[in-house]
Amino acid sequence: MTVQELNRRYIPAGQLDAESRGAFLAKTYLTLFGAIVAFTVLETVLFVSGLGYELAARLISVNWLLVLGIFMVLSWMARRVAAGQSLAGQYAGLGLYILAYSVIFTPMLAVASLSSPSVLMSAAVVTLVGFAALTAIVFVTRKDFSALRGFLAFGGILALILIVLSVFTGIELGPIFSVGMIALAGASILHDTSRILNDYPADRYVSAALELFASVALLFWYVLRLFMRR
């Protein structure tokens, strides 16, 4: 590898030439597509085998704050590993992230598959269309959405507080909460896509795909939650 090629790996995507930027973006979105397919296949295997329902029953019987706590630790570990320079490490972090999401999704997917299976496809379609539209906004306008970082931090903390209060008090977080979280997920997609276009180094496409996968999963979770209440 030449010095020029080595330096290009650490240059933010926004400063790369058109060909290199295009290659970086292609790798990022192909990796994201692979992550979504892997998540879908894993969930399908779990539920076809019956393990998904058993896992869902176990998670429902456990304190949900404990489940969320373990999930947050695993997510933090996955992000740390995926942010490294090693490509194998980045893929390992993404794999851990997909596994963690596959587990935490089982209770909601179990309920949806038993009560209203058609809702799953509707929620998936709305999620993908929403993601595509938000991505197009960033690519077409080239606007910098980094200013959303403060909103995302505040919204994330507020959502966590409301979830904790809901667990302790038994107060149900209704459709308004789901709509708010959908808005938060949408803002996250705008922010992450903007960062990927402008700030991510060329060798961090797996880490970039992980960030997008997390935002897509969050959007799908609350779109599905909202549809299940109809």
Backbone as numpy.savetxt, mean C-alpha at the origin, in Angstrom:
# Nx Ny Nz CAx CAy CAz Cx Cy Cz
30.94 -2.10 -14.01 30.10 -0.90 -14.01 30.98 0.35 -14.01
30.73 1.29 -14.93 31.52 2.50 -15.02 31.13 3.47 -13.91
32.00 4.48 -13.70 31.71 5.49 -12.69 30.43 6.23 -13.04
30.22 6.48 -14.33 29.01 7.19 -14.77 27.75 6.37 -14.46
27.81 5.06 -14.70 26.66 4.21 -14.41 26.41 4.11 -12.91
27.51 4.06 -12.13 27.38 3.98 -10.68 26.75 5.25 -10.13
27.17 6.40 -10.64 26.61 7.67 -10.17 25.14 7.79 -10.54
24.77 7.26 -11.72 23.39 7.36 -12.17 22.43 6.63 -11.23
22.93 5.59 -10.57 22.08 4.83 -9.66 21.58 5.68 -8.50
22.36 6.69 -8.10 22.01 7.47 -6.92 21.45 8.84 -7.26
21.30 9.13 -8.55 20.71 10.40 -8.97 19.19 10.29 -8.86
18.51 11.30 -8.27 17.05 11.27 -8.21 16.44 11.13 -9.60
15.33 10.42 -9.68 14.71 10.14 -10.96 14.41 11.40 -11.76
14.06 12.48 -11.05 13.72 13.73 -11.72 14.89 14.37 -12.45
16.12 13.96 -12.11 17.31 14.53 -12.74 17.91 13.62 -13.81
17.31 12.47 -14.03 17.81 11.54 -15.03 17.37 11.97 -16.43
18.07 11.47 -17.44 17.63 11.70 -18.80 16.35 10.91 -19.06
15.67 11.25 -20.13 14.34 10.67 -20.40 14.38 9.15 -20.48
15.41 8.59 -21.11 15.50 7.14 -21.26 15.68 6.44 -19.92
16.59 6.98 -19.09 16.85 6.37 -17.78 15.64 6.51 -16.86
14.97 7.68 -16.92 13.78 7.88 -16.10 12.68 6.92 -16.53
12.53 6.74 -17.84 11.52 5.81 -18.33 11.78 4.38 -17.88
13.05 3.98 -17.89 13.41 2.64 -17.44 13.12 2.46 -15.96
13.43 3.49 -15.16 13.16 3.44 -13.72 11.67 3.31 -13.45
10.86 4.11 -14.14 9.42 4.07 -13.93 8.83 2.74 -14.38
9.33 2.20 -15.49 8.84 0.91 -15.97 9.12 -0.18 -14.94
10.33 -0.18 -14.38 10.68 -1.18 -13.35 9.80 -1.01 -12.11
9.56 0.25 -11.73 8.75 0.52 -10.54 7.34 -0.03 -10.69
6.69 0.28 -11.81 5.29 -0.12 -11.97 5.14 -1.60 -12.32
6.15 -2.18 -12.95 6.12 -3.63 -13.15 6.27 -4.36 -11.82
7.12 -3.82 -10.95 7.29 -4.41 -9.62 6.01 -4.26 -8.80
5.36 -3.10 -8.91 4.08 -2.89 -8.23 3.04 -3.88 -8.74
2.97 -4.06 -10.05 2.03 -5.02 -10.63 2.32 -6.43 -10.11
3.60 -6.79 -10.04 3.97 -8.09 -9.51 3.57 -8.26 -8.05
3.71 -7.17 -7.27 3.32 -7.22 -5.85 1.82 -7.44 -5.70
1.03 -6.74 -6.53 -0.43 -6.90 -6.47 -0.84 -8.31 -6.88
-0.19 -8.84 -7.91 -0.48 -10.21 -8.35 -0.11 -11.20 -7.25
1.07 -11.00 -6.63 1.51 -11.90 -5.56 0.53 -11.87 -4.38
0.07 -10.67 -4.03 -0.90 -10.53 -2.94 -2.20 -11.26 -3.29
-2.67 -11.08 -4.52 -3.91 -11.72 -4.96 -3.79 -13.24 -4.96
-2.68 -13.74 -5.48 -2.46 -15.19 -5.52 -2.37 -15.76 -4.12
-1.65 -15.08 -3.23 -1.50 -15.56 -1.86 -2.84 -15.62 -1.14
-3.66 -14.57 -1.30 -4.98 -14.58 -0.68 -5.86 -15.68 -1.27
-5.78 -15.87 -2.56 -6.58 -16.92 -3.21 -6.20 -18.30 -2.68
-4.91 -18.56 -2.57 -4.43 -19.84 -2.04 -4.91 -20.04 -0.60
-4.81 -18.97 0.20 -5.23 -19.06 1.60 -6.70 -19.43 1.73
-7.55 -18.77 0.94 -9.00 -19.00 1.09 -9.47 -20.26 0.38
-8.86 -20.62 -0.73 -9.22 -21.87 -1.41 -8.86 -23.07 -0.53
-7.73 -22.96 0.16 -7.29 -24.05 1.04 -8.04 -24.09 2.36
-8.75 -23.00 2.67 -9.46 -22.91 3.94 -8.65 -22.28 5.06
-7.34 -22.10 4.82 -6.48 -21.51 5.85 -6.83 -20.05 6.12
-7.32 -19.38 5.07 -7.68 -17.98 5.23 -8.77 -17.77 6.27
-9.77 -18.65 6.25 -10.87 -18.54 7.22 -10.39 -18.87 8.63
-9.51 -19.86 8.75 -8.97 -20.20 10.06 -8.13 -19.05 10.61
-7.31 -18.47 9.76 -6.47 -17.35 10.17 -7.33 -16.15 10.56
-8.38 -15.90 9.77 -9.29 -14.79 10.07 -9.94 -14.97 11.43
-10.38 -16.19 11.72 -11.03 -16.47 13.01 -10.07 -16.24 14.17
-8.82 -16.63 13.99 -7.82 -16.43 15.04 -7.54 -14.95 15.27
-7.43 -14.20 14.18 -7.15 -12.77 14.30 -8.31 -12.02 14.95
-9.53 -12.41 14.61 -10.71 -11.75 15.18 -10.78 -11.99 16.69
-10.32 -13.15 17.13 -10.38 -13.49 18.56 -9.28 -12.84 19.38
-8.28 -12.27 18.69 -7.16 -11.62 19.38 -7.43 -10.12 19.48
-6.89 -9.48 20.51 -7.00 -8.02 20.64 -6.49 -7.36 19.37
-7.34 -6.55 18.74 -6.98 -5.96 17.45 -5.81 -5.00 17.56
-5.63 -4.37 18.70 -4.48 -3.48 18.88 -3.17 -4.27 18.83
-3.19 -5.48 19.37 -2.00 -6.33 19.31 -1.69 -6.69 17.86
-2.73 -7.01 17.10 -2.55 -7.34 15.69 -1.98 -6.14 14.93
-2.56 -4.96 15.17 -2.07 -3.75 14.50 -0.64 -3.44 14.91
-0.32 -3.66 16.18 1.03 -3.40 16.66 2.05 -4.29 15.96
1.74 -5.58 15.86 2.64 -6.51 15.17 2.76 -6.13 13.70
1.63 -5.75 13.09 1.63 -5.36 11.69 2.50 -4.12 11.48
2.42 -3.15 12.37 3.21 -1.93 12.23 4.70 -2.22 12.37
5.05 -3.12 13.29 6.46 -3.50 13.46 6.98 -4.19 12.20
6.20 -5.13 11.66 6.59 -5.82 10.44 6.70 -4.85 9.26
5.78 -3.90 9.19 5.81 -2.90 8.11 7.05 -2.03 8.22
7.39 -1.64 9.45 8.59 -0.83 9.66 9.84 -1.61 9.25
9.91 -2.87 9.64 11.05 -3.71 9.28 11.15 -3.85 7.76
10.02 -4.08 7.11 10.01 -4.25 5.66 10.48 -2.99 4.95
10.02 -1.83 5.40 10.43 -0.57 4.79 11.92 -0.33 4.98
12.43 -0.65 6.17 13.85 -0.46 6.45 14.70 -1.33 5.52
14.30 -2.58 5.38 15.05 -3.50 4.52 14.95 -3.06 3.06
13.75 -2.67 2.64 13.53 -2.28 1.24 14.23 -0.98 0.88
14.58 -0.17 1.87 15.24 1.10 1.60 16.75 0.94 1.42
17.27 -0.27 1.62 18.70 -0.51 1.51 19.18 -0.55 0.07
20.51 -0.63 -0.09 21.10 -0.63 -1.43 21.03 -1.99 -2.10
20.96 -3.06 -1.30 20.93 -4.40 -1.85 19.60 -4.68 -2.54
19.65 -5.08 -3.80 18.42 -5.37 -4.54 17.71 -6.58 -3.93
18.49 -7.58 -3.52 17.89 -8.75 -2.87 17.20 -8.35 -1.58
17.82 -7.44 -0.83 17.21 -6.95 0.41 15.93 -6.19 0.14
15.92 -5.39 -0.93 14.71 -4.65 -1.28 13.55 -5.60 -1.60
13.85 -6.65 -2.35 12.81 -7.62 -2.68 12.36 -8.39 -1.44
13.30 -8.66 -0.53 12.94 -9.34 0.72 12.00 -8.47 1.54
12.29 -7.16 1.59 11.42 -6.23 2.30 10.03 -6.17 1.68
9.98 -6.14 0.36 8.68 -6.12 -0.33 7.92 -7.42 -0.07
8.63 -8.54 -0.09 7.98 -9.82 0.18 7.40 -9.89 1.58
8.15 -9.37 2.56 7.66 -9.34 3.94 6.42 -8.45 4.04
6.44 -7.34 3.31 5.31 -6.41 3.31 4.06 -7.07 2.74
4.22 -7.77 1.63 3.09 -8.46 1.00 2.53 -9.51 1.94
3.41 -10.25 2.60 2.98 -11.28 3.54 2.20 -10.68 4.71
2.71 -9.56 5.25 2.03 -8.90 6.37 0.64 -8.42 5.96
0.54 -7.82 4.79 -0.76 -7.34 4.31 -1.71 -8.51 4.03
-1.18 -9.60 3.52 -2.02 -10.77 3.24 -2.65 -11.30 4.51
-1.90 -11.28 5.60 -2.41 -11.77 6.87 -3.46 -10.83 7.44
-3.16 -9.53 7.47 -4.07 -8.59 8.13 -5.36 -8.39 7.33
-5.34 -8.71 6.04 -6.54 -8.58 5.21 -7.51 -9.74 5.38
-7.05 -10.86 5.94 -7.90 -12.06 5.96 -9.24 -11.89 6.66
-9.33 -11.19 7.81 -10.65 -11.06 8.44 -11.68 -10.36 7.55
-11.28 -9.23 6.94 -12.22 -8.50 6.10 -12.57 -9.28 4.84
-11.58 -9.92 4.23 -11.85 -10.70 3.02 -12.73 -11.90 3.33
-12.56 -12.49 4.52 -13.40 -13.63 4.91 -14.86 -13.21 5.04
-15.09 -12.08 5.69 -16.46 -11.58 5.86 -17.06 -11.23 4.50
-16.27 -10.55 3.66 -16.78 -10.15 2.35 -17.10 -11.35 1.47
-16.23 -12.36 1.48 -16.45 -13.54 0.63 -17.66 -14.35 1.06
-18.00 -14.31 2.35 -19.14 -15.07 2.85 -20.46 -14.31 2.73
-20.40 -12.98 2.86 -21.63 -12.19 2.87 -21.98 -11.61 1.51
-21.00 -11.05 0.81 -21.27 -10.42 -0.49 -20.03 -10.50 -1.37
-19.81 -11.65 -2.01 -18.61 -11.85 -2.83 -18.45 -10.84 -3.96
-19.56 -10.37 -4.54 -19.47 -9.43 -5.66 -18.84 -8.11 -5.25
-18.92 -7.79 -3.97 -18.35 -6.54 -3.47 -16.83 -6.52 -3.64
-16.20 -7.68 -3.54 -14.75 -7.76 -3.68 -14.29 -7.26 -5.05
-14.94 -7.73 -6.10 -14.59 -7.30 -7.44 -14.88 -5.82 -7.64
-16.02 -5.35 -7.14 -16.38 -3.94 -7.27 -15.34 -3.05 -6.59
-14.94 -3.44 -5.37 -13.95 -2.66 -4.63 -12.60 -2.68 -5.33
-12.23 -3.82 -5.91 -10.95 -3.93 -6.62 -10.94 -3.03 -7.85
-12.05 -3.02 -8.60 -12.14 -2.20 -9.80 -12.07 -0.71 -9.44
-12.83 -0.29 -8.44 -12.82 1.11 -8.01 -11.42 1.51 -7.54
-10.76 0.63 -6.82 -9.41 0.92 -6.34 -8.44 1.12 -7.49
-8.46 0.22 -8.47 -7.54 0.31 -9.60 -7.83 1.53 -10.46
-9.11 1.83 -10.68 -9.48 3.01 -11.47 -9.05 4.28 -10.73
-9.29 4.32 -9.42 -8.88 5.48 -8.63 -7.38 5.66 -8.64
-6.64 4.57 -8.50 -5.18 4.64 -8.52 -4.68 5.14 -9.88
-5.26 4.62 -10.96 -4.85 5.03 -12.30 -5.13 6.52 -12.53
-6.29 7.00 -12.07 -6.65 8.41 -12.24 -5.71 9.32 -11.47
-5.41 8.96 -10.22 -4.52 9.78 -9.40 -3.10 9.77 -9.97
-2.67 8.62 -10.46 -1.34 8.53 -11.07 -1.27 9.41 -12.31
-2.33 9.39 -13.12 -2.37 10.20 -14.34 -2.30 11.69 -14.01
-2.94 12.09 -12.92 -2.91 13.51 -12.51 -1.47 13.95 -12.28
-0.70 13.12 -11.59 0.69 13.48 -11.29 1.53 13.49 -12.57
1.36 12.47 -13.41 2.16 12.37 -14.62 1.84 13.49 -15.61
0.57 13.86 -15.71 0.17 14.88 -16.68 0.52 16.28 -16.19
0.21 16.58 -14.93 0.44 17.93 -14.42 1.88 18.16 -14.00
2.61 17.08 -13.64 3.98 17.17 -13.13 4.06 18.05 -11.89
2.95 18.17 -11.19 2.91 19.00 -9.99 3.60 18.29 -8.83
4.27 19.06 -8.00 4.94 18.53 -6.82 3.94 18.44 -5.67
3.64 17.23 -5.22 2.68 17.03 -4.14 3.36 16.77 -2.80
4.61 17.19 -2.67 5.33 16.97 -1.41 4.69 17.72 -0.25
3.92 18.78 -0.56 3.25 19.55 0.50 2.21 18.73 1.24
1.81 17.60 0.66 0.81 16.74 1.31 1.39 15.95 2.48
2.70 16.01 2.65 3.34 15.21 3.70 2.79 15.55 5.08
2.62 16.84 5.36 2.08 17.26 6.66 0.66 16.76 6.86
-0.15 16.86 5.81 -1.53 16.37 5.89 -1.57 14.88 6.15
-0.69 14.13 5.48 -0.65 12.68 5.65 -0.22 12.30 7.06
0.76 13.03 7.60 1.22 12.74 8.97 0.10 13.02 9.97
-0.55 14.17 9.83 -1.65 14.53 10.74 -2.81 13.55 10.59
-3.17 13.25 9.35 -4.28 12.33 9.10 -3.99 10.93 9.62
-2.76 10.47 9.46 -2.39 9.15 9.94 -2.45 9.05 11.45
-1.95 10.08 12.14 -1.98 10.09 13.61 -3.43 10.16 14.11
-4.24 11.02 13.48 -5.65 11.14 13.87 -6.39 9.82 13.66
-6.13 9.16 12.53 -6.78 7.88 12.25 -6.39 6.83 13.28
-5.12 6.80 13.65 -4.65 5.83 14.65 -5.31 6.08 16.00
-5.45 7.36 16.37 -6.11 7.70 17.64 -7.56 7.24 17.62
-8.25 7.48 16.52 -9.66 7.08 16.41 -9.81 5.56 16.46
-8.88 4.84 15.83 -8.94 3.38 15.85 -8.73 2.86 17.27
-7.77 3.43 17.98 -7.50 3.02 19.37 -8.72 3.31 20.25
-9.31 4.49 20.08 -10.51 4.84 20.85 -11.66 3.88 20.54
-11.77 3.51 19.27 -12.83 2.59 18.87 -12.66 1.22 19.54
-11.41 0.75 19.63 -11.14 -0.54 20.26 -11.49 -0.51 21.74
-11.12 0.59 22.42 -11.32 0.67 23.87 -12.76 1.01 24.26
-13.44 1.81 23.44 -14.78 2.28 23.81 -15.89 1.50 23.13
-15.56 0.78 22.05 -16.59 0.04 21.33 -17.37 0.90 20.35
-16.98 2.17 20.22 -17.65 3.06 19.27 -17.30 2.63 17.85
-18.31 2.48 17.01 -18.07 2.03 15.64 -17.65 3.20 14.76
-16.60 2.99 13.98 -16.16 4.00 13.02 -16.96 3.77 11.74
-17.87 4.67 11.45 -18.83 4.49 10.36 -18.30 4.86 9.00
-19.21 5.05 8.04 -18.83 5.34 6.66 -18.07 6.64 6.49
-18.33 7.62 7.35 -17.60 8.89 7.25 -16.11 8.66 7.47
-15.79 7.79 8.43 -14.38 7.46 8.68 -13.77 6.79 7.45
-14.52 5.87 6.83 -14.02 5.19 5.63 -13.76 6.18 4.51
-14.69 7.13 4.31 -14.51 8.15 3.27 -13.27 8.98 3.56
-13.08 9.35 4.82 -11.90 10.11 5.20 -10.61 9.35 4.93
-10.62 8.04 5.21 -9.43 7.22 4.97 -9.19 7.01 3.48
-10.26 6.97 2.70 -10.11 6.88 1.24 -9.43 8.15 0.72
-9.84 9.30 1.26 -9.21 10.57 0.89 -7.74 10.57 1.29
-7.45 10.03 2.48 -6.06 9.96 2.95 -5.23 9.05 2.04
-5.80 7.92 1.65 -5.10 7.00 0.75 -4.86 7.65 -0.61
-5.85 8.40 -1.10 -5.68 9.11 -2.37 -4.58 10.14 -2.30
-4.53 10.89 -1.19 -3.47 11.87 -1.00 -2.11 11.19 -0.93
-2.07 10.01 -0.32 -0.82 9.26 -0.22 -0.34 8.82 -1.60
-1.26 8.42 -2.47 -0.88 8.03 -3.83 -0.31 9.22 -4.59
-0.95 10.38 -4.46 -0.43 11.59 -5.10 0.97 11.92 -4.59
1.14 11.88 -3.27 2.42 12.21 -2.65 3.51 11.22 -3.07
3.20 9.92 -2.99 4.20 8.90 -3.32 4.59 8.94 -4.79
3.60 9.12 -5.66 3.89 9.18 -7.09 4.76 10.38 -7.42
4.47 11.51 -6.80 5.28 12.71 -6.99 6.71 12.49 -6.53
6.88 11.85 -5.37 8.22 11.55 -4.86 8.98 10.62 -5.80
8.28 9.63 -6.34 8.92 8.68 -7.24 9.40 9.37 -8.51
8.59 10.29 -9.02 8.97 11.01 -10.23 10.15 11.94 -10.01
10.28 12.47 -8.80 11.26 13.53 -8.57 12.44 13.16 -7.68
12.22 12.31 -6.69 13.22 12.16 -5.63 13.88 10.78 -5.51
13.22 9.73 -5.97 13.76 8.39 -5.74 14.99 8.13 -6.61
16.07 7.57 -6.03 17.24 7.18 -6.84 16.86 6.05 -7.79
17.60 5.93 -8.87 17.25 4.97 -9.92 17.34 3.52 -9.46
18.12 3.25 -8.41 18.26 1.86 -7.96 17.27 1.50 -6.86
16.31 2.38 -6.57 15.35 2.11 -5.49 13.95 1.85 -6.02
13.86 1.25 -7.18 12.53 1.04 -7.78 11.69 0.04 -6.98
12.33 -0.90 -6.30 11.56 -1.85 -5.47 10.99 -1.13 -4.26
11.79 -0.27 -3.64 11.31 0.52 -2.51 10.18 1.44 -2.94
10.30 2.02 -4.13 9.24 2.89 -4.66 7.96 2.09 -4.87
8.08 0.88 -5.40 6.91 0.03 -5.61 6.26 -0.34 -4.29
7.07 -0.55 -3.26 6.53 -0.88 -1.93 5.66 0.26 -1.40
6.14 1.50 -1.56 5.36 2.65 -1.09 4.02 2.73 -1.81
4.04 2.52 -3.12 2.79 2.55 -3.88 1.87 1.41 -3.50
2.44 0.23 -3.27 1.63 -0.93 -2.87 0.92 -0.65 -1.56
1.63 -0.04 -0.62 1.02 0.28 0.68 -0.16 1.23 0.50
-0.02 2.22 -0.37 -1.10 3.18 -0.59 -2.29 2.53 -1.30
-2.00 1.67 -2.28 -3.07 0.96 -2.98 -3.82 0.03 -2.03
-3.08 -0.66 -1.16 -3.71 -1.57 -0.20 -4.60 -0.80 0.77
-4.13 0.37 1.22 -4.93 1.20 2.12 -6.21 1.65 1.43
-6.10 2.06 0.17 -7.27 2.49 -0.59 -8.26 1.33 -0.75
-7.76 0.16 -1.10 -8.62 -1.01 -1.29 -9.33 -1.39 0.02
-8.60 -1.34 1.13 -9.18 -1.70 2.44 -10.42 -0.86 2.74
-10.30 0.46 2.56 -11.41 1.33 2.96 -12.49 1.44 1.89
-12.15 1.23 0.63 -13.20 1.14 -0.39 -14.04 -0.11 -0.13
-13.37 -1.23 0.16 -14.09 -2.47 0.48 -14.92 -2.31 1.74
-14.35 -1.68 2.75 -15.08 -1.46 4.01 -16.33 -0.62 3.78
-16.21 0.40 2.93 -17.35 1.26 2.63 -18.42 0.50 1.85
-18.01 -0.29 0.86 -18.96 -1.05 0.04 -19.68 -2.12 0.86
-19.00 -2.68 1.84 -19.62 -3.74 2.66 -20.73 -3.20 3.56
-20.80 -1.89 3.72 -21.82 -1.29 4.58 -23.08 -0.95 3.80
-23.07 -1.13 2.49 -24.24 -0.76 1.69 -25.38 -1.75 1.89
